[in-house]
Amino acid sequence: MATIYQVSELAGVSLATVSRVMNNNARVSEATRNKVLAAMEQLGYRPNSIAQSLASNRSNSVGILVSELHGPFYGEMLSGIENECRAAGKHVIIAAGHSEEASEKDGIEFLISRSCDALILHVEAVSDDYLIKLAAGNLPIVLINRYIPQLQDNCICLNNELGGYLATKQLLAQGHTQLAYISGPMWKSDAKDRYAGHLRAMAEFGVRFDTLLFAQGDFQDSSGSSCMQQLLAQGQAFTALVCANDEMAAGAMEVAREHGLQVPQQLSIVGFDNLILARYIHPKLTTIDYPIGEMGRMAARWVLKNIYQQQALQLKNVFEPVVVWRESAAAPVR
């Protein structure tokens, strides 16, 4: 069986040059690339991950830590990362942190032990200080949906405050003045930012925020249901509901129907994320687009550019949310 060393000798180039060809590195001339590829073909050499690692001191694997492995949000994120990495000849290793500090740290340590070339992290429980110290080490990291000023070039994030503002502003602009709000867990930065945007829109339109019309969920559809039950039990009228994500909006919509409320004729509902379910529940959900698949691809491109030297790739760090108007929201009936 042919070896990478034989390819190097036949092509008359260094092992490092052979490695760069195998890793599609742009720093190889077309003539040299063709010479190496011809040597591979003549010898019947098929590169494998072990040979590539020996030649380049890279494992050609990227570690990914996400909060959960279930649900359309994380599935779209992981698909975006994996597709981009696979197209560049890199593989991914995935772990889950479950939004718990100990689990997130354990997952990161596991990925480090796998000799990953870089880590893509969607983490919520570990501190900023922990991530700053981690980034100062030898293993590059990029963060999704987390902004740390000291690591701003390593962050791929959404303007969640603006998203929360836009969701509420759309309803206020339609004439709603009695708005309820279901938040995510308020210890999470994205939940806090979306809620801050909600309050900014309310203040801008001069609408008083009623604490009785606030409930805190956990981003799961079941909490959307229980929070909706809580809001209805207060006996305080509201004509519109803003939910901090689509899953909670779906749960809230089901409870509204159970209580005989017509959406949007009697109650307008707006979500956040623009998950695929938003297009298929009835009525179709008005929501804020969160391009998590594209953000996953961007995190992968950050790794490909900064670690694997694919310099031609263009990077974008901050994504802006937009309203996706569908059937679940309308002007209030007077």
N, C-alpha and C positions, 0 to 999 in steps of 0.2 A: 504494500500500500504506500502510495506516495506521501511525502511529508512536506510541511511548509518550508523546511530547510532545503529540500530538493528543488522546490519551486523558486526559491531565492537564488540558488546557484544557477539553475537553467536560465532564468531571466536576467541574471547578472545585476541584481539589485539587493538591497539590504532587507533583512526581516521586517524592519519598520515600514519599508515601502510596500511590501506584500501585505502587511497588516492594514495599511491605509487603503489599499485597493479593496481588500475584503470588507472594510468598513465604509466604503463609498466616500472616503475623505476627499474633499475638493482640492486638497493641496498636492495632487498627483497629476502630472501632465497626461494628456490623452495618449501620447506615444508610449509612455511608461506603463500606463494602465493596460493598454493593448498588449504590450510585451508580457506583462505578468499574467493576464488572462490567457494568452496563447500558451504560456508555459504550463498553466493549470490544466488546460485542455489536453496538451500533449502528454502530460503525466497522468491524466485521469484523476486529478486531485479535486476533492470536494471539501471545502472548508467546513469545519465544525466549530462549535462554541469553545471547546477546550483549546484547539489550535489558535483560534482568534485571541483568546485570553492570554496564551503564552506569548504571542507575537506582540500584542498591543498593551499588555498589562491592564486590560479591561475585561470585565465579565460579559459585556454587552447585555446586561440586564438592568432594569430600572425598578426600584422598589416603590410600591404605592401603598399608602395607608389611608383608608377611608373610615368614616364613622360606622357605616353599616354596609352590608353586602346586598341587602334586599331593597326593593322599591325602585320605581322608574328614575328617580333623581340620581341615585348612585350608579344605576345601570348605565345611564346615558353618559355620565362622567367617565366611568371606567372604559366604556366603549370608545369614547373619543381619544383617551390616552392610548389604549392598546392599538387602535387602528393606526395612529400616527407613528407609534414606536415600531409596530410590525412592518410598516411600509419602509422604514429605514433599517430593517434587519435587526432590530432590538427586541428583546423579550421583557415581559413584566412579571413581577412577583407581587402578590397582593396580600395584605393583612387588614384586619378590622380593629378599630380602637374603641368602638361602642361608646364614644363620648365620655370615657372614664380616664382619669389621669394615669392610673397604674396600667390600664390596658393599652393606652396610647404609647406610653414609654416602653412597655413590653413589646409591642408591635414594631416600634422603631428599632429596638435592639435586635429583634429577630431579623429584620431586613438588613441591618448592618452586618449581621453574622453571615448573611447570604452573599456577601461581597458585591452588593449592588454598586453600580457606578454613580448613581444619584438617587435621591428620594423625592417623590412627589407626595406631599402630605396634605390631607384634609383633616385637620385636627382641631378640637374645640376645647379640650379640658386642660392640656398642658399650658404652662404659662409662657408669656412672651420671653421672659428671661431664659427659660429652658431652650426655646427655639433659637434665640440669639446665640447662646453658647454652642448649640448644636451646629449652627451655620458657621461658626468660627473654626470648626474642626476641619478634617481633611475630606469629609464627604459632602458634596454639594446638595443643597435642598432647595425645593421650590414649594411655595404654599398656595393652596387653592382656597378661596373664600376666607382668607385671613389676611388682615393688613397690619403690619408692624412697621412703623416709620423707619427704624434702623435697618430693616430688611426690604425696603420698598421695591428694589429691583428684583427681588426673589418672590414677589407676591403677585398672584393672578386673582383679582377680586372683582366683585360687583359693587356698584354704588347702591347699597341696600337702603340707605336713608332716602335717596332720591326715589327708589322704587316704592317705598312706603308712602312717600309724599304723593307720587303720581296716582297710586291706587285710591287714596282718599280724595284727592283733588278732583278726580273724574266724577265721583259721586256728588261732591259739594257743588261742582259746576252744573250738574243736572238739577240742582235744587234741593237735594237732601240736606236736612239739618239735624236729624235724629239718627246718629250713627253709632253702631256697636262695633267693638273690636275684639278679635280673638288673636292673641299673640302667641309666639313660640316661647320656649323657656327663656326667661329674661336674663339668665346668666350667660346666654349665648350672644355673641356680638352681633350676629345678623338679625336676631330677634329684637335686640335693643335698638339697632339702627332703623329697622323698619317701623318700629313703634315711634321712634323719634320723628321720622318722616310723617307719620300719621298726625302727630301732635302739631307739627309745623303747618300742615295744610289746614287743620282745624283753626289754629290761631290766625292764619292768613285770611280765612273767610269769616273770622269773628264768631265762630261757633263754639259754644262752651262744651268742654269735655266732661262727660258724666261718668264718674267712677263706677256707677252701677252697671254701666254698659261696657265694662271691660272684663275679660276672662283670659286666663293664661292657660294655654295648651302645651302640648309637647311635640308638635309638628306631625302627629299621627292622626289618621282619620277618626279614630275612636275618641280622641280628645276634642276634636271638632264637634262630635256629637254631644259629649258631656258638657262642653262649654256652652253649646247652644241651648241645652236644657237649662243650664244655670242662668243664662241671660233671659230666657223666656219666663223663668220662675220669679224673676225680680219684679215683674209686672210693670216695667218701664218700657213705654212704647219706643220702637225704632223702625225706621223704614229702609235702612241699609245696613249691611254688615261687611266689614273688611276683615279678611282672614290672612294671617301671615304666611300661609302656604296653601297650595291647591288641595292637598290631602285633607286638611282640616276643613276647608271650604266644602269639600264633598260630603264629609260627615255632617256638617252643619246644615247643608241643603237637604239631606235626608230627614233630619229631625224637623226642619221647617215644613216639609211635605206631610210628615206624620201629624203635625199640629194644624193641618189644613191651610197653611200659608202658601199662596201662589207666588212663584218666582218667575219673572220679576214684578208682577203686577202689584203684589203686596209687600214684597221684600226683595230688594236688590242685593246681590252677593258678588264680591270681588275677591279673587284669590291672588296667589303669588307663586311663580315658578314656570307656568305654562307647560306643565307636564302633559303627556299624551292623553291622560284621562280627562283633561279640561275640554278636549274636543269631542268627547264621546258621552259624557254625562248629560242629563237633560234637566233644564236647558243648558246649552253649552256655556262654559264658564268664562266670564270676563276675568282677565288676570294680567299679571305683570310678567313679561318674558324674561326668564333667567337663562341665558345661553350656556348652560353648564356643560353641554357636549363640546361646544367651541372653546370654552375655558379649559376643559380637559385637554383638548388638542393643543391649545396654546402652552399649557404646562409641559406637555411632551416636547413641543418645539423649543421651549426654553432649555430643556435638557439636551436636545439634539444640537442646538447652537452652542451652548456654553460648555458642554462636556465632550461632545463628539465632533465639534468644530465644523458644523454645517452652517457657515457664516452667512449664507444667502437668505436664511430664514428671517422673516420679519416678526417681531414680537409686539404684543399689546398687553399691558399690565392691568388696566382698569376698563371694565365693560360698563356700558350705560344701559339701564333697563328701559323698556318701552311698554306702553299699554297695548294689550291685545283685546280689542273690543268684541265681545260676543253677545249672547242672548240673556245672560243672567242679571244684567243691570239695565235699568231704565229710569226715566224721570219719575218722581213720586206722583201718585194719583192724588189730586187735590179734592 
